[in-house]
Amino acid sequence: MRRVVLLFILMLSSVVFAFAQQSSLKSDVQALIAKSKVSRVGVSVIGPEGNDILDLKSGERFPMLSVFKFHIGLYVLHLVDKKELTLNQLVHIDSSDLMKNTWSPLAKLYPNGNVDLPLEKILSYTISQSDNNGCDILLKLVGGPDSVQNYMKKLGVKDISIVATERDMHASWEAQYKNWTSPWAATHLLKAMDENRILSRSSTSVMLKFLMETAITDRLNGLLPKGTKVAHKTGTSGVSEAGLTPATNDIGIIELPNGQHYYIAVFVNDSWESDKKNARLIAEISKAVWDYLVKSKTRLK
């Protein structure tokens, strides 16, 4: 009987300790946010055991900006799995497909268009380098934003709206807010993909490769130990004349030293800080989560 009671006490103590640690993590992250001039920050973290270990406004709607290129990529690869598309098929790019006043390595390489490129190359530019023209070329290929939105709904993603193209967002300031999701929906979608519950293993590998090659390195991975594996997709809005930044985002899959994965989404909404400070806030939140998980794993050994 004493052994049973002792075992119960030990189990209860470990649960209380875990809750205390999570509470401490939440307080630390809230303190980081409180120091910034940001209207809202949404954070969702799913730990290696599959539990939600951090939830700050994670069910609220946040503008995605280029984060939605991850969702587009999922749909493209879904069509590849269905054999409706192939990664090596050539996609024709007209000059009319290339906006000039936007971030687009593709437009720099092929300023006049009139070129045929493999689908895989366009997908790589769109996800890894966040090419805005590549994004709209893919949307044109798969039937527009509605097709991606419908696919997300079929996957069971409820907290999402994909209605605007990059061209739409360049034409209207308000359109930047029309593509939205919740941090919770973002992390759970990442987890489902990483666990091969959405795409084939080969298509999942392609997506993870592109996410790991994301060009921006000062957000989720900005303060993590060198060599940490981070597969992520960023999103960045424009800045108003008054200095307001609607969105600075990053969602990703991060590998711990023991090989386990956790899933994190940080959405910074309506910030009066500089791009550099917004990115730094995401990096600091990410580092706080990393430290918490590494310490927790160390204690459990």
Phi, psi and omega in degrees: 000317179298323179296319179297315180297317179298317179298318179297317180297318179296318178296316179297320180297319180293324178293314179299318179298317180297316179296321179297319179295317179296321178297321178295318178300314180299317179297319179297316181292318178299324178295321177297317181293321184299335181281351186254160177265071184233135181292313182214145171227127177250132181225135173224133177225127172254123182284174181301333180273000177091007180263150177282110184261348177211131185217104176233106183053031188288345178262000181274163181274132177230139176297134185275323193052227189288355173303330183292350175292334173296316180294320177298316179300321177300317182291320177301313181290330173299318178291329174295316179299327180278358180067023173273339174226162173229150182293334182265001179291147181273136179244125181279135179243117177273163176298329180290345178279351188249105171290141182270327186264054182208167176285115183199094173303329178298317181293330177290323179285322185230069187298335181258002181065221181051050182220149176250124182236147176298143179306319181300323180292318179294320178297319179297313178299319184293317184273307185289321182251003177055042181292121183289323177290319176303320179303309183289330176296318177294318179299320177298321182293322187262003175105013175090176182304325181301323181295320179291318178300315180297323178295318178299319179295321178295330177283350180093012178278112185267321184273073181201146173218119176236102185229343186245142173273173174296323179298320177300316183290334176283334183276336185219127178299319182295332183295339179298336182269354188280331175268109184225162172207177174255151176304321179299315179297323181295313182292322181289330175290318176301315182296316180298319178294314183298332180268014177060034179261002181240308184248170171294163179300321181293318179290324175298319179297321178297313181297315180299321178300312181295320180293324179288341179265009178308130189289329182283129187233015184249016181249252182307323182263005188298326183241009180280158180305143179303134179094354178297134180277119181229118174254113189212162176228125182265168174210134184219130179270179170281180179239131181290167178299332180279350178101015180270131176251110182300324185205134167226113191230162169199133175233143183193172176247125184238135181262128176282166179304333181273004177093352178284155181251147166229165191233131186220141174225130176231120180242119178256118190242131176054070182255143174260006178276169176286163177304320182297318181288324176297316178296320180296322178298316177298317180297320181292320177296316179299318180293323178297319178294316179302311181300317180299314183289320180295318179294320179297317180295323180295319181293330183281346183283000000 
